């Protein structure tokens, strides 16, 4: 039990506890609950907390979360989120697991080494990201997406961030922070439009994601400097 309790740091336990408490608060406030959304939210938070730790088991919870999130996004009509999660995130869970196994920290079977992009790579990353957001937003607007440029931002920055994640680059967290903020706005708008409990639960999940991304950025930047992820 002691080993289990010390697996997460106090801040990480705070994040995991927060999403559970928020689910309870939503139930009390609305008198309704959505089991699939709750499972997606809790497994999603476990996934991102484990990513911030550099722990390879994140892909187990990630597979659960992205599968359920695809189904939930389909119901809202956020087609960018559907395509992102169903066609990209799901297979990337398996690819990421395989790549992380090749970059495990020396002497560890579960934690990976972090690294940084160079200046040229960061510049290319910025240009590509902006172009993808603009083009994607125009396409989604043509197909009557309710929030085309927000959906495009979350979709295409997530694609790039996921690629950085499986390659163990610390810059992924800058993109995750942006994605999380945009997604919070997007699902808040969905809740305002439709008033669905599931939308509120998903919004809570992304708020916790944002807190974890700030934590992950600090941890991975320190780790990349020494090329060893130490939590």
Beta strands, then each sheet from edge to edge (+ up, - down):
end
